[in-house]
Each structure stands twice: as C-alpha cells, then as structure tokens.
Amino acid sequence: MKTMLWVDFDELVEAFDFCSENLHFFIDLEKNKIISIDGMEQDAEKKLEKIRGKRYIEIPRKESKEEFSIMERFIYEIHDSGFELAEKFYEVLEKKNPFRNFKELLKSQGEELEIKWHKFREKEFRNMVINWLYENDFELSQSIIPKVEIKELNKEDAEIVIDELKDFWPIACMECDNKKGLKQRFFLLNVPIENALIEEEINKILKEKYGLEHFGYYMNEKTVIVASKCPVCGSEDIFWDY
C-alpha cells in the first residue's frame, strides 16, 4: 500500500538537491510540509533525535557517485554533437578533483553549454526523486509525469520513425524454441522512458490495451516499443535478431 504525500514536487526536488551532511530535510506527514535542520546549529543533535520517527520521513542525502553518474550521462548526451569536447570532459573526470574540473571546463565552453547542463541535471534530479518515491511506495497528490500515450505502428511506419528497425526481427521463442509464425509488433511512445513511474504506466497500458506483459524498446529521437508473442506457447520471451 502506497503512502500519500501532500507536498509540492518542486520543493521535494529542491530538498533532495540541497540535502547534505550538515543540512537535513524531512517530510512532516502531519503538517504536510518539508522542514530542514541545520546540522551546524548548537542543538542540532537534539532536534534530529526528536524528529526521527513515524511522523517524519527523512529525505536521503545524495552521494557523490550519483552526481558523478549524472555528469557521465551528460557527456554521453553531448557526445554525438561534439566528440572532441566529450573526450575533454571524460579526461577531467579521470583526474583528481573531477567535480571542480568539470565545472571549470563547463564554464570555459560558454553560456549555451552551461544552460544545457543545468537543464539536463535538473531533469536527472527530477527522475531520481520520482524513482525514490516509486521504490519506497510513496505517491504524491499531484501528477508528476506527462500523460503516457502508446500508438501501434505497422512495420513500414516503425521503419520511418527509426530506420534501424528494418532489420530487427523475432527469431525464436525462448520457452519452446518455436521459430515459425513469430510476428513483431511496434508501438510509438510519446515520451522517453526516463523513470520508474513512466515505465509502470507503459506496462499498464500494454497489458490492458494490447495484452502484452513484456517488451523491449529502441530509443533514438523517438522511442519505439518492440514486442512479440509465440503463437505456439504464448510466451513473450522472444529472441530477436538485429
């Protein structure tokens, strides 16, 4: 059973971002608000001992490896548009003080890339918070993901969306080894699969509307879901050839 939280999502994301060794954040379940405790205050330990209980949910402090992973994903994001620049960023992450070096290199590349980084980091943090809510069976009173829409495509339309799908075929059933009558199904997704709530909604739509419980996906500028079902045993565990 999920616990409903009546706090603002943007405030929750901000708390995740600013949470640190010396700044603690909690969700007050009775007053439905986010509170903070400065660990440098003289009576901070007493406040923390008093506040830790069922009425309060402690917001976890992000680890440096999570911030490091966001930087790595950003480099991957800009890789296609600037291979040499991406290599420079990879190099600074391998040296001492990677966080400081990353920021200095970023600043030296101009305002446009800095804006792109801040937007990317904000999106990553929002998805991180959504995943935390999902993993801990928390639910916000407001909608925090876009409406998920799935449209089935024929093979020709799927190939127009993503050209690489023209050679993507179901080969054999992993359950009964059947190799005959396997048909691929393609579905166009209106949003990228960025977090656990979007994936949960995709699973729900595919099961209720299309009778499918397993799927793969191919992401380019758009996201296409691929699925198949064995006509012999009904398994959806299919080996695909690319």
Phi, psi and omega in degrees: 000132183276148176265124180279131177247129183253055178238160182285133183296318180298322177293324178294317178298318180297320179296318177301319184291319185270349180300132183211185181298329183251000179229112186253141179237144179222151171262120177274110185287339180275317181267356178053054177210165179261130179240160180229153176230125179279115182293348180272351178293154186297321183255026184299317182297320178295319179296319181293320178296321182287325188275337183286110181183186185296333182288339186239142174248122181279131177278125185291147176280133179290144179267157182298329180293332178289318177295322179297319179296324178296318178296319178298318180292327177294319178298318178297324181297321183267000186301314184293327182274346180197086185299313183296321179294318179300320179297323177297319179293319177301320182296318182290332178288339180272352180265178175293154180054054184298326182292315179294317180296322178299313182295321180293318178294319180299315181297327182286347184266359176102166187294324184300315180289325177298317178297317179299319179296313183295323176293318179296315181296319179298316179298318180296319180293320179297318178292326177297318179292319177300316179295323177297316178300314182297313184294335182255013178058039173258148178223134178271152181289341181255159177283132184237004174231153178292162177294128182269126178235136181234128180236127179284138181243150168280170186299321182296316179292323179297322180291329177293319180293311179226108187300327184295345182285352183295336180250023184257112188225143170285130187256314185204152175280130181284345180271308186245002178066018177292138181240007185247145174074013179282128181238135178275147175235139182237140180225132179269128180257137185277350180225152175290153179275090189256340184206174187293328181291321177295317179296321178298319180292322176299313179302318181296313181294315181298322181286313185285322186266326187240359178068028182244139180243347180230144181202161170239176179210154179236120184250127172227231171291332175236166181249125177244127176272137179240140181206159177203159180221135180289127180287348181270304184252351179082004180290146175256007177274091190244139173272127181252149176248138180232000000 
